Amino acid sequence: MSEQTYMNEGIDSWNSFMLLYNSALKEMGTKVEILNDEFQHIHQYNPIEYVKKRIKTPESIVKKLKRYGYESTLENMSKYVNDVAGVRIVCSFTSDIYRLADMIRAQDDITVLSIKDYIKNPKESGYKSYHMIVTIPIFLSDRVVDTKVEIQIRTIAMDFWASLEHKIYYKFEGNAPEYISRDLRECSSIVSMLDAKMLSLNEAIMEAKKEQGDPRPESWDRNAQAHTGDEDEDEISIQEEMEWNLHRSDLEDEDGALNQASVQAGKKA
């Protein structure tokens, strides 16, 4: 059953719809977590740095419908607003993005409605990310409702750029001076160069480890070990600690746009 059919059966409460979207976020979050755990188990490598989830605020939904030329009704929200529920997956490398997208696409109960690859085809502003609109089944007590979720997958560097770009344009209400837009596009090019360089460096490290016979897995991630509680802090060398601090990103709390999972709070992503 689609969201539209759900509405046609007389379910017209805003709270009922938010139940669907919040449930979809939980389902998708669990799926992503399981995929990451499985990847760690098989390859001893975590492709995901962190995940953010949010429900679009009523104000943002109304604004988007008006921009599209539609009245602010639940029916129009269901038909024309595909990103009421949003999940952002942030990865280390660009190769991880396409790997994760393939893993999500392969899920039997997920239907991919559309894909927009802004990495291969960036927006004019310089924005880069991989977007998927999917539906995921929500099992209620008396029915199953296929509910839409937007998935954004990007690297840490892309997320950093997008977060600052959002804040800058928010201050100018979407009308930033041309020189700022130009500088943002230049920064976007630098981000692409950084991502390419870091991917190349990672591949070189992997190759060097193979030549040296290093048994540790590629892109060894201390994040998995840090959560086991088995290591002795006194046994962590200074070099390892420095590598770990460099590896961890301070961006997790920077972007408030997708850090809210409540209908009552948050800003448009």
C-alpha positions as CSV (number, residue, x, y, z in Angstrom):
1,M,0.0,0.0,0.0
2,S,1.3,3.4,-0.9
3,E,1.1,6.6,1.2
4,Q,-1.6,7.9,-1.2
5,T,-3.8,4.8,-0.7
6,Y,-3.3,5.1,3.0
7,M,-4.7,8.6,2.8
8,N,-7.6,7.5,0.5
9,E,-8.7,5.1,3.2
10,G,-9.5,8.1,5.4
11,I,-6.2,8.4,7.3
12,D,-5.9,12.1,7.1
13,S,-4.3,13.0,10.4
14,W,-0.9,14.8,10.4
15,N,0.2,12.7,13.4
16,S,-0.7,9.5,11.5
17,F,1.6,10.6,8.6
18,M,4.4,11.6,10.9
19,L,4.1,8.1,12.5
20,L,4.8,6.7,9.1
21,Y,7.8,8.9,8.4
22,N,9.3,8.5,11.8
23,S,8.9,4.7,11.5
24,A,10.6,4.8,8.0
25,L,13.6,6.6,9.6
26,K,13.9,4.0,12.2
27,E,13.7,1.2,9.7
28,M,16.2,2.8,7.4
29,G,18.6,3.6,10.2
30,T,18.5,0.0,11.3
31,K,19.2,-1.2,7.8
32,V,22.2,1.1,7.4
33,E,23.6,0.1,10.8
34,I,23.3,-3.6,10.0
35,L,25.0,-3.1,6.6
36,N,27.9,-1.3,8.3
37,D,28.2,-4.0,11.0
38,E,28.3,-6.7,8.4
39,F,30.9,-4.8,6.4
40,Q,33.0,-4.5,9.5
41,H,32.6,-8.2,10.2
42,I,33.6,-9.3,6.7
43,H,36.1,-6.8,5.7
44,Q,37.2,-5.3,9.1
45,Y,36.5,-1.9,7.7
46,N,33.7,0.7,8.4
47,P,32.6,2.6,5.3
48,I,30.3,4.8,7.3
49,E,31.7,7.6,9.5
50,Y,28.3,8.7,10.8
51,V,24.6,8.9,10.0
52,K,22.1,11.8,10.5
53,K,18.3,11.6,10.3
54,R,15.6,14.2,10.3
55,I,12.0,14.8,9.7
56,K,11.2,17.9,7.6
57,T,9.5,20.6,9.7
58,P,5.9,21.6,8.8
59,E,7.2,25.1,7.8
60,S,9.7,23.6,5.4
61,I,7.0,21.3,3.9
62,V,4.6,24.2,3.3
63,K,7.4,26.4,1.8
64,K,8.4,23.6,-0.6
65,L,4.8,23.0,-1.7
66,K,4.3,26.7,-2.3
67,R,7.5,26.8,-4.4
68,Y,6.1,24.0,-6.5
69,G,2.8,25.8,-6.8
70,Y,0.7,23.4,-4.7
71,E,-1.7,24.0,-1.8
72,S,-0.6,22.9,1.6
73,T,-2.5,19.6,2.0
74,L,-1.5,16.2,3.3
75,E,-2.4,14.8,-0.1
76,N,0.0,17.1,-1.9
77,M,2.7,16.5,0.8
78,S,2.4,12.8,0.1
79,K,2.5,13.3,-3.7
80,Y,5.1,16.0,-4.2
81,V,7.4,16.2,-1.2
82,N,9.8,13.2,-1.4
83,D,12.1,14.2,1.4
84,V,9.8,14.5,4.4
85,A,12.0,11.8,5.9
86,G,15.7,12.2,5.3
87,V,18.8,10.1,6.1
88,R,22.3,11.3,5.5
89,I,25.1,8.8,5.4
90,V,28.6,10.3,5.6
91,C,31.5,8.2,4.4
92,S,35.3,8.4,4.3
93,F,35.9,8.0,0.6
94,T,34.0,8.5,-2.7
95,S,34.3,4.8,-3.4
96,D,32.4,4.1,-0.3
97,I,29.5,6.1,-1.5
98,Y,28.8,4.0,-4.6
99,R,29.5,0.8,-2.6
100,L,26.8,1.7,0.0
101,A,24.4,2.8,-2.7
102,D,24.7,-0.6,-4.3
103,M,24.2,-2.3,-1.0
104,I,21.0,-0.3,-0.3
105,R,19.7,-0.9,-3.8
106,A,20.1,-4.6,-3.4
107,Q,17.7,-4.8,-0.4
108,D,14.7,-6.8,-1.5
109,D,12.1,-4.7,0.4
110,I,13.5,-1.3,-0.7
111,T,12.2,0.2,-4.0
112,V,14.3,2.9,-5.6
113,L,12.1,5.6,-7.1
114,S,14.9,7.9,-8.4
115,I,18.6,8.6,-8.2
116,K,20.4,11.9,-8.6
117,D,24.2,11.7,-8.8
118,Y,25.4,15.2,-7.9
119,I,29.0,13.8,-7.6
120,K,29.3,13.1,-11.2
121,N,27.0,16.0,-12.1
122,P,27.4,18.7,-9.4
123,K,24.9,21.4,-9.1
124,E,25.8,24.8,-10.4
125,S,26.5,26.0,-6.9
126,G,29.2,23.3,-6.5
127,Y,27.0,21.0,-4.3
128,K,28.0,17.3,-4.5
129,S,26.2,14.4,-3.0
130,Y,24.5,11.1,-4.1
131,H,20.7,11.2,-3.6
132,M,18.3,8.3,-3.6
133,I,14.5,8.5,-3.2
134,V,13.3,5.1,-2.0
135,T,10.2,3.5,-0.4
136,I,10.4,1.2,2.5
137,P,7.5,-0.9,3.9
138,I,6.1,0.1,7.3
139,F,4.3,-2.8,9.0
140,L,1.3,-1.4,10.9
141,S,-1.2,-3.5,12.9
142,D,-3.6,-3.9,10.0
143,R,-1.7,-2.9,6.9
144,V,1.7,-2.4,5.2
145,V,2.5,1.1,3.9
146,D,5.3,1.8,1.5
147,T,6.8,5.1,2.8
148,K,9.2,7.4,1.0
149,V,12.6,8.3,2.4
150,E,15.4,10.4,0.8
151,I,18.9,9.1,1.3
152,Q,21.9,11.4,0.9
153,I,25.3,9.8,0.7
154,R,28.5,11.9,0.7
155,T,32.0,12.2,2.0
156,I,33.1,14.1,5.1
157,A,34.6,16.8,2.9
158,M,31.3,17.1,0.9
159,D,29.3,17.3,4.1
160,F,31.6,20.0,5.5
161,W,31.1,22.1,2.3
162,A,27.4,21.5,2.2
163,S,26.9,22.4,5.8
164,L,28.8,25.8,5.4
165,E,27.1,26.5,2.1
166,H,23.7,26.0,3.8
167,K,24.5,28.3,6.6
168,I,25.9,31.0,4.3
169,Y,22.9,31.0,2.0
170,Y,20.6,30.9,5.0
171,K,22.1,34.2,6.3
172,F,21.6,35.8,2.9
173,E,18.1,34.2,2.5
174,G,19.3,32.4,-0.7
175,N,20.6,35.6,-2.4
176,A,24.3,35.6,-1.6
177,P,26.6,38.0,-3.4
178,E,28.2,36.7,-6.6
179,Y,31.7,36.8,-5.2
180,I,30.6,34.5,-2.3
181,S,29.0,32.1,-4.7
182,R,32.2,32.1,-6.8
183,D,34.3,31.4,-3.8
184,L,32.0,28.5,-2.8
185,R,32.4,27.0,-6.2
186,E,36.2,27.2,-5.9
187,C,36.0,25.6,-2.5
188,S,33.9,22.8,-4.0
189,S,36.6,22.1,-6.5
190,I,39.1,22.0,-3.7
191,V,36.9,19.5,-1.9
192,S,36.9,17.3,-5.0
193,M,40.7,17.5,-5.2
194,L,40.9,16.6,-1.5
195,D,38.6,13.6,-1.8
196,A,40.5,12.3,-4.8
197,K,43.8,12.8,-3.0
198,M,42.6,11.0,0.1
199,L,41.2,8.1,-1.9
200,S,44.5,7.9,-3.8
201,L,46.5,7.9,-0.5
202,N,44.3,5.2,1.0
203,E,44.8,3.0,-2.1
204,A,48.6,3.6,-1.8
205,I,48.5,2.6,1.9
206,M,46.6,-0.5,1.1
207,E,49.1,-1.5,-1.6
208,A,52.0,-0.8,0.7
209,K,50.5,-3.0,3.4
210,K,50.1,-5.8,0.9
211,E,53.7,-5.6,-0.2
212,Q,54.8,-5.6,3.4
213,G,52.6,-8.5,4.3
214,D,50.8,-6.4,6.9
215,P,47.9,-8.6,8.2
216,R,45.8,-5.7,9.3
217,P,42.8,-4.9,7.0
218,E,42.7,-2.0,4.6
219,S,41.7,1.4,6.0
220,W,42.0,0.0,9.5
221,D,39.4,1.8,11.6
222,R,40.0,2.2,15.3
223,N,36.4,3.2,15.7
224,A,35.3,-0.4,15.8
225,Q,37.9,-1.2,18.5
226,A,37.1,1.9,20.5
227,H,33.6,0.5,21.1
228,T,34.7,-3.0,22.3
229,G,36.1,-1.8,25.6
230,D,38.8,-4.5,25.3
231,E,41.8,-2.2,24.7
232,D,44.0,-0.8,27.5
233,E,44.3,3.0,27.1
234,D,47.9,2.7,28.5
235,E,48.8,0.4,25.6
236,I,47.7,2.9,22.9
237,S,50.8,4.4,21.4
238,I,51.2,8.2,20.9
239,Q,51.3,7.6,17.1
240,E,48.1,5.5,17.1
241,E,46.4,8.1,19.2
242,M,47.4,10.9,16.8
243,E,46.2,8.8,13.9
244,W,42.9,8.2,15.6
245,N,42.4,11.9,16.4
246,L,43.1,12.8,12.8
247,H,40.7,10.1,11.6
248,R,37.8,11.3,13.7
249,S,35.8,14.2,12.3
250,D,34.6,17.1,14.3
251,L,31.7,17.6,11.9
252,E,29.2,15.3,13.6
253,D,27.6,18.2,15.5
254,E,28.2,21.0,12.9
255,D,25.2,20.6,10.6
256,G,22.0,21.3,12.6
257,A,19.9,20.8,9.5
258,L,19.8,17.0,9.7
259,N,20.6,16.7,13.4
260,Q,16.9,17.0,14.4
261,A,14.5,14.0,14.3
262,S,11.4,15.9,15.5
263,V,8.7,17.5,13.6
264,Q,8.7,20.4,16.0
265,A,12.4,21.4,15.5
266,G,15.1,21.6,12.9
267,K,15.8,23.6,9.8
268,K,15.4,22.7,6.2
269,A,18.2,20.3,5.1
